[in-house]
Amino acid sequence: MESSHRTKGILRLTMACNERCPFCNVPVEDYAEPTPQEEATMRELDAFVEAGEQTLTISGGEPTLLRKRLLRVVRAARERGIPNVEIQTNAVLVDEAYARELREAGVTSAFVSLLSHVAAHHDALAGLDGAFDKCLHGIDAMLDAGIEVTLNVVVARRTQLLLAGYVRFVARRLPRVQSISLSAVQPHGRAARDAELLPDYDLLGPRVREALDVADAHGLRVLNPYCGLPACVGWDDHLDRSVEAIEARQGGWRSTPGIENTGDKIHGPPCKRCTFRPVCGGAWRAYWEERGGTGIHAPSILVEPWEGSGPDQSVARRLGPYNEPVTGTTPTVWLWTDRLQPGDEALPFTHLALELNAARIAVDQLRLLRHLAGRPVHVGLRVGGDPLDLGAILHVLAGLGVTTVALIGPPQWAPMEIALRSAFPRLDVRRVDPPARG
């Protein structure tokens, strides 16, 4: 069993496939044993049942290659109490009889790779001549059999300008389909050897927005999966359809894979002060390397509470007599406080704005920072007219993982800002005017 993101476990029946997609991120040639023994597959199914999951996704490779085994696994899953069984398929082998067998065995839904509405593009991306017509035939057969179908379009450079046309095609040709998953070529597997397959995010962003407008007009739901796109590439106004954002809000930032991802996805320089960072895992590492992050930008910029307010962020204030509950549905939720308390780490904020008097920093406050487990910490140091050994303070803050230090004080501190920025290049040090209290 594997998990590409928190909500979907996948059982791979075989890694063999009848298509030869040039972008495949799990190609059969990477597996010494492409098809596991059926006993091993059933053990995986047992583990899935024991975990209490409600949806089983059977994938590959191409699971429909093993017709009898696929039907046996589906029946076993339903007999063991799993109410929802999905197959991920290219649909090329599915005819009317096969579709009826799948439905009778217990398949409830299918995730089908319809890679383009242009036959030549689909066949090229599938690596199989004639795949387009066969895929459509398979989709029709499954819909006729009562299997719900979600389409998976994997955007490549050759199809990146055609998204709106794809949605119009689905609305016209496949009106019984209600959902489209908008994936993009990942720089893994075969595509790792051909970076020209990757779409250009600067061109793709406007096309995603156009496609979403067309989908809304036709009553289609388009989703941004984990293998999709960063929030800024067309999705910043549609977080309710982005898997990473949905999981961040449902499960909390700490339980969301991909957010603060240290593996295949990373955040680059444009993400540093982006308000959408808590609900976005960034871009594939190879995209930064191959394309320099073109098309990735911050839809809105963080504004620390002591500097005012900004879009896509909310502030819970706990300063002096002011004590507001920590709530908010914005991508960034600040806790602005002048004193941390034990248990604060469990509050649902994404960023901490800790405002301290530079002349009287309490050690217990700094110790509590260790419990925030990776959330960005912005420290505001109130400074006055007396000289302070700020270098020692910043050294401690840097060691605790603090992101930004603001010197909250009069303009005469501007030269100190320049000196400290040079001495601590990993800290974002700057001077700001004292905030108004009210």
Buried (B, 14 or more C-beta within 10 A) or exposed (E): BEEBBBBBBBBBBBBBBBBEBBBBBBBBEEBEEBBBEBEEBBEBBEEBBEEEBEBBBBBBBBBBBBBEBBBBBBBBBBEEEBEBBBBBBBBBBBEBEBBBBBBEBBBBBBBBBBBBBBBEBBBBBBBBEEBBEBBBBBBBBBBEBEBBBBBBBBBBBBBBBBBBBBBBBBBEEBEEBBBBBBBBBBBBBBBBEEBEBBBBBBBBBBBBBBBBEBBEEEEBBBBBBBBBBBBBBBBBEBBEBBBBBBBBBEEEBEEBBBBBBEEBBBBBEBBBBBBBBBBBBBBBBBBBEBBEBEBBBBBBEBBBBBBEEBEBBBBBBBBEEEEEEBEBEBBBBBBBBBBBEEEBBEBBBBBBBBBBBBEEBEEEBBEBBEEBEEBBBBBBBBBBEEEBEBEEBBEEBBEBBBBBBBBBBEEEBEEBBEEBBEEBEEBBBBBBEEBEEE
